[in-house]
Amino acid sequence: MNPDPNRVEASPVAAPGPAAPLINWKAARPLDVAAVLAVAAAVGWSYSPNLASLIQTWNREPDYSHGFLVLPIALVILWKTWPTDPESAPRPWLAGWSLVIVSLLARAFFHERGQNWSESATLLPVVAGLGLAGLGWRCFLRTWPAFAFLIFLFPLPPQINSALSQPLQSLATTSSCALLKLTGLWVMPEGNVIQVGNERLEVAAACNGLSMLMSLAATVAATASLVPMSNWKRVILLPSIIPIALASNVLRITATAWCYHRFGAEVGSKYAHDAAGWLMMPTAMLLVGLELAIMSWLVVESETAGIRGERILLKRATGSSALEGRS
């Protein structure tokens, strides 16, 4: 029988081999592991004053209380992204120590100049350098989201707070007044004060929306790292943290203004203001979920087309294999 030139022969499928170990202990020499652990212990002892200051910030400021959860979440992300292929197995990399040395030199520079935030922030590249030295660059490329998530250990730099506080405060006031007028409540802005009838609602500097930005960013980043989703959704979701935080803050001020109008300034300032503050994070997460739902709704047809294409190719391969068996 003459072979059919249009026939596609099915290649044999190899049986899956045993799963690769989580850690390639054979590639990691005991001396290298001991060196990384010893330096990590020394770094932890050296940064203990900075860590104590961070813990005080987490205790004192509710907007940064998420700092207590950053390390456990980073460990979970590390576990989720840990490579299982032998090529990306941990192997010590000597060049990673250069990042540790440079970061420690930068810490000494900031310490001499009294720049406390910058000094504490050098802990992040030090930990990344230890990861590179102990895991190797191939493994680090797979697990870098766990190291990047550690940025949420730190509060926003004072320079950013000072530079953005006033503009965001004015933006929150203007946007809230526009939304209040849109919902039927006529108000008058006077600087950062909203005149609600005979009552005055002040949009304080702490109500500019910047305070909850880090908490929301940490929550969304953890969601994007742990929840299975397409990479393009992560690319869109992470930058949208800023407008979502600002929108949540505007909704908070709008709800408080309506309470001022309905129940008076005494009740509004005593109950509504705090309750609206507690609801900011649930509101923001609801907006994040709505954004994910809209993105999923917009790409349903494309994903379905991709699945159909895979099914057609599978049917063609199966049909050609059946014809080959019959011939």
C-alpha positions as CSV (number, residue, x, y, z in Angstrom):
1,M,0.0,0.0,0.0
2,N,1.4,3.4,-1.0
3,P,1.8,5.7,2.0
4,D,-0.5,8.7,2.2
5,P,1.5,11.9,1.9
6,N,-1.1,13.8,3.9
7,R,-1.0,11.3,6.8
8,V,0.5,12.6,10.0
9,E,2.2,10.0,12.0
10,A,1.6,10.1,15.8
11,S,4.9,10.2,17.7
12,P,5.0,8.0,20.8
13,V,4.4,9.7,24.1
14,A,7.0,9.0,26.7
15,A,5.7,7.9,30.1
16,P,6.1,10.6,32.8
17,G,9.1,9.9,35.0
18,P,9.4,10.3,38.7
19,A,8.9,13.8,40.1
20,A,12.0,15.8,40.7
21,P,12.9,16.4,44.3
22,L,12.1,19.8,45.8
23,I,15.6,20.4,46.8
24,N,18.7,18.9,45.1
25,W,20.7,18.1,48.2
26,K,23.4,16.4,46.2
27,A,24.2,19.7,44.4
28,A,24.3,21.7,47.6
29,R,27.6,21.2,49.4
30,P,27.4,21.2,53.3
31,L,30.0,23.9,53.5
32,D,28.1,26.2,51.1
33,V,24.8,25.7,53.0
34,A,26.6,26.3,56.4
35,A,28.1,29.6,55.0
36,V,24.7,30.9,53.8
37,L,23.0,30.0,57.2
38,A,25.8,31.6,59.2
39,V,25.7,34.8,57.2
40,A,21.9,34.9,57.4
41,A,22.1,34.6,61.2
42,A,24.7,37.3,61.3
43,V,22.6,39.6,59.1
44,G,19.5,39.0,61.3
45,W,21.5,39.9,64.4
46,S,22.9,43.0,62.7
47,Y,19.5,44.2,61.5
48,S,17.7,43.5,64.8
49,P,17.4,47.2,65.7
50,N,15.8,47.9,62.3
51,L,13.5,44.9,62.6
52,A,12.4,46.1,66.1
53,S,11.6,49.5,64.6
54,L,9.5,47.9,61.9
55,I,7.6,45.8,64.4
56,Q,6.8,49.0,66.4
57,T,5.5,50.5,63.2
58,W,3.3,47.5,62.5
59,N,2.0,47.7,66.1
60,R,1.5,51.5,66.1
61,E,0.0,52.2,62.7
62,P,-3.0,50.1,61.6
63,D,-2.3,50.8,57.9
64,Y,0.9,48.8,58.2
65,S,-0.3,46.0,60.5
66,H,-0.1,43.7,57.4
67,G,3.6,43.5,58.1
68,F,3.1,40.7,60.5
69,L,1.8,38.5,57.6
70,V,4.3,39.4,55.0
71,L,6.9,36.8,55.9
72,P,4.4,33.8,56.2
73,I,2.9,34.8,52.9
74,A,6.4,35.1,51.3
75,L,7.2,31.6,52.5
76,V,4.0,30.3,50.9
77,I,4.8,32.0,47.6
78,L,8.3,30.4,47.8
79,W,6.7,27.0,48.3
80,K,4.3,27.6,45.4
81,T,7.0,28.8,43.0
82,W,9.7,26.3,44.0
83,P,11.1,24.6,40.9
84,T,10.7,20.8,40.4
85,D,12.8,20.4,37.3
86,P,16.4,19.4,37.8
87,E,17.8,22.3,35.7
88,S,16.4,24.9,38.2
89,A,17.3,23.0,41.3
90,P,19.2,25.0,44.0
91,R,22.9,25.3,43.4
92,P,25.1,27.8,45.2
93,W,26.2,30.7,43.1
94,L,29.3,32.6,44.2
95,A,28.5,35.8,42.4
96,G,25.4,36.3,44.6
97,W,27.7,37.3,47.4
98,S,28.6,40.5,45.6
99,L,25.0,41.8,46.0
100,V,25.2,41.1,49.7
101,I,28.5,43.0,50.1
102,V,27.3,46.0,48.1
103,S,24.1,46.2,50.1
104,L,25.9,46.1,53.4
105,L,28.2,48.9,52.2
106,A,25.1,50.9,51.2
107,R,23.7,50.3,54.7
108,A,26.8,51.6,56.3
109,F,26.6,54.7,54.1
110,F,22.9,55.4,55.0
111,H,23.6,54.7,58.7
112,E,26.4,57.3,58.8
113,R,24.0,59.9,57.3
114,G,21.1,59.0,59.6
115,Q,18.8,57.9,56.9
116,N,16.9,55.3,58.9
117,W,14.4,54.2,56.2
118,S,17.0,53.7,53.6
119,E,19.2,51.8,56.0
120,S,16.3,49.4,56.9
121,A,15.4,49.0,53.2
122,T,18.9,47.6,52.4
123,L,17.7,44.4,54.2
124,L,15.7,43.5,51.0
125,P,18.7,43.4,48.6
126,V,20.7,41.6,51.3
127,V,18.1,38.8,51.5
128,A,17.9,38.7,47.7
129,G,21.7,38.4,47.6
130,L,21.6,35.5,50.1
131,G,18.9,33.9,47.9
132,L,21.1,34.2,44.9
133,A,24.2,32.9,46.7
134,G,22.4,29.9,48.2
135,L,19.9,29.0,45.5
136,G,21.7,30.0,42.3
137,W,20.4,32.3,39.6
138,R,18.2,29.6,37.9
139,C,16.3,28.8,41.0
140,F,16.1,32.5,41.9
141,L,14.5,33.3,38.6
142,R,11.7,30.9,39.5
143,T,11.2,32.1,43.1
144,W,11.8,35.8,42.8
145,P,8.2,36.8,43.6
146,A,8.7,35.5,47.2
147,F,11.7,37.8,47.6
148,A,10.0,40.7,46.0
149,F,7.0,40.4,48.3
150,L,9.2,41.3,51.2
151,I,9.0,44.9,50.1
152,F,5.7,45.1,52.0
153,L,7.6,44.8,55.2
154,F,8.5,48.5,54.9
155,P,6.2,51.5,55.2
156,L,6.2,54.1,52.5
157,P,9.3,56.4,52.6
158,P,8.7,59.8,54.4
159,Q,9.6,61.6,51.2
160,I,6.8,60.0,49.3
161,N,4.3,60.7,52.1
162,S,5.3,64.4,52.1
163,A,5.3,64.8,48.4
164,L,2.0,63.1,47.7
165,S,0.0,63.8,50.8
166,Q,-1.3,67.3,49.8
167,P,-2.0,66.5,46.1
168,L,-3.9,63.3,47.0
169,Q,-5.8,65.2,49.7
170,S,-7.0,67.8,47.2
171,L,-7.8,65.1,44.7
172,A,-9.9,63.2,47.3
173,T,-11.8,66.4,48.2
174,T,-12.5,67.3,44.6
175,S,-13.6,63.8,43.5
176,S,-15.8,63.3,46.6
177,C,-17.6,66.6,45.9
178,A,-18.2,65.6,42.3
179,L,-19.6,62.2,43.4
180,L,-21.8,63.8,46.1
181,K,-23.3,66.2,43.6
182,L,-23.8,63.3,41.2
183,T,-25.7,61.4,43.9
184,G,-28.0,64.4,44.6
185,L,-26.2,66.1,47.6
186,W,-25.1,69.6,46.9
187,V,-21.9,70.5,48.7
188,M,-19.3,73.2,48.5
189,P,-15.5,72.5,48.7
190,E,-13.5,75.0,50.8
191,G,-9.9,73.9,50.4
192,N,-9.8,70.5,52.0
193,V,-13.1,71.0,53.9
194,I,-16.5,70.0,52.4
195,Q,-19.4,72.1,53.4
196,V,-22.4,69.8,53.8
197,G,-25.3,72.0,54.5
198,N,-24.5,73.6,57.9
199,E,-21.9,70.9,58.7
200,R,-18.2,71.0,57.8
201,L,-16.5,67.7,56.9
202,E,-12.7,68.0,56.9
203,V,-10.7,65.8,54.6
204,A,-7.6,65.3,56.8
205,A,-4.2,64.5,55.6
206,A,-4.7,60.9,56.9
207,C,-7.7,60.6,54.6
208,N,-5.8,61.1,51.3
209,G,-6.0,57.3,50.4
210,L,-2.2,56.9,50.5
211,S,-2.3,55.3,54.0
212,M,-4.1,52.2,52.8
213,L,-2.2,51.8,49.6
214,M,0.5,49.5,51.0
215,S,-2.1,47.2,52.7
216,L,-4.1,46.9,49.5
217,A,-1.0,46.4,47.4
218,A,0.2,43.6,49.7
219,T,-3.2,41.9,49.6
220,V,-3.5,42.2,45.8
221,A,0.1,41.1,45.2
222,A,-0.4,38.0,47.4
223,T,-3.6,37.2,45.5
224,A,-1.9,37.6,42.1
225,S,0.9,35.3,43.3
226,L,-1.1,32.6,44.9
227,V,-4.3,32.5,42.8
228,P,-3.9,30.9,39.4
229,M,-4.5,33.4,36.6
230,S,-3.0,34.5,33.3
231,N,0.1,36.6,33.4
232,W,-1.6,39.4,31.4
233,K,-4.2,39.6,34.2
234,R,-1.4,40.1,36.7
235,V,0.1,42.8,34.6
236,I,-3.2,44.7,34.5
237,L,-4.2,44.0,38.1
238,L,-1.1,45.2,39.9
239,P,-0.9,48.8,38.5
240,S,-4.7,49.2,39.1
241,I,-4.0,49.1,42.9
242,I,-3.5,52.9,42.9
243,P,-6.8,53.9,41.3
244,I,-8.7,51.3,43.3
245,A,-7.2,52.7,46.6
246,L,-8.2,56.2,45.6
247,A,-11.7,55.2,44.5
248,S,-12.2,53.4,47.8
249,N,-11.1,56.5,49.7
250,V,-13.5,58.7,47.6
251,L,-16.4,56.3,48.4
252,R,-15.5,56.5,52.1
253,I,-15.6,60.3,52.2
254,T,-18.8,60.3,50.2
255,A,-20.5,57.9,52.6
256,T,-19.3,59.9,55.6
257,A,-20.7,63.1,54.0
258,W,-24.1,61.6,53.5
259,C,-24.1,60.5,57.2
260,Y,-23.2,64.1,58.1
261,H,-26.2,65.3,56.0
262,R,-28.7,62.7,57.4
263,F,-27.6,62.4,61.1
264,G,-25.5,65.4,61.8
265,A,-21.8,66.0,62.4
266,E,-21.7,64.5,65.9
267,V,-23.0,61.1,64.9
268,G,-21.2,61.2,61.6
269,S,-17.8,62.0,63.1
270,K,-18.2,59.5,66.0
271,Y,-19.6,56.5,64.2
272,A,-19.8,56.9,60.4
273,H,-16.2,58.0,59.9
274,D,-14.7,55.0,61.7
275,A,-17.1,52.5,60.2
276,A,-16.4,53.9,56.7
277,G,-12.7,53.5,57.4
278,W,-13.2,49.8,58.3
279,L,-15.1,49.2,55.1
280,M,-12.4,50.7,52.9
281,M,-10.4,47.4,52.5
282,P,-13.5,45.2,51.8
283,T,-14.7,47.8,49.3
284,A,-11.3,47.8,47.6
285,M,-11.2,44.0,47.5
286,L,-14.7,44.0,46.0
287,L,-13.5,46.3,43.3
288,V,-10.5,44.0,42.6
289,G,-12.9,41.0,42.3
290,L,-15.1,43.0,39.9
291,E,-12.0,43.9,37.8
292,L,-11.0,40.2,37.6
293,A,-14.6,39.3,36.7
294,I,-14.7,41.9,33.9
295,M,-11.3,40.7,32.5
296,S,-12.5,37.1,32.6
297,W,-15.8,38.1,30.9
298,L,-13.9,40.0,28.1
299,V,-11.6,37.1,27.2
300,V,-14.1,34.2,27.5
301,E,-14.5,34.0,23.7
302,S,-10.7,34.0,23.0
303,E,-10.1,31.3,25.6
304,T,-12.9,29.2,24.2
305,A,-11.4,29.6,20.7
306,G,-8.0,28.4,22.0
307,I,-9.6,25.4,23.7
308,R,-11.5,24.5,20.5
309,G,-8.3,24.8,18.5
310,E,-6.5,22.4,20.8
311,R,-9.4,20.0,20.6
312,I,-9.4,20.1,16.7
313,L,-5.7,19.4,16.6
314,L,-6.1,16.6,19.1
315,K,-8.9,15.1,17.0
316,R,-6.8,15.3,13.8
317,A,-3.9,13.6,15.5
318,T,-6.2,10.9,16.9
319,G,-7.9,10.4,13.6
320,S,-4.6,10.1,11.7
321,S,-3.4,7.6,14.2
322,A,-6.6,5.5,13.8
323,L,-6.2,5.6,10.0
324,E,-2.6,4.5,10.3
325,G,-3.7,1.5,12.5
326,R,-6.3,0.5,10.0
327,S,-3.9,0.6,7.1
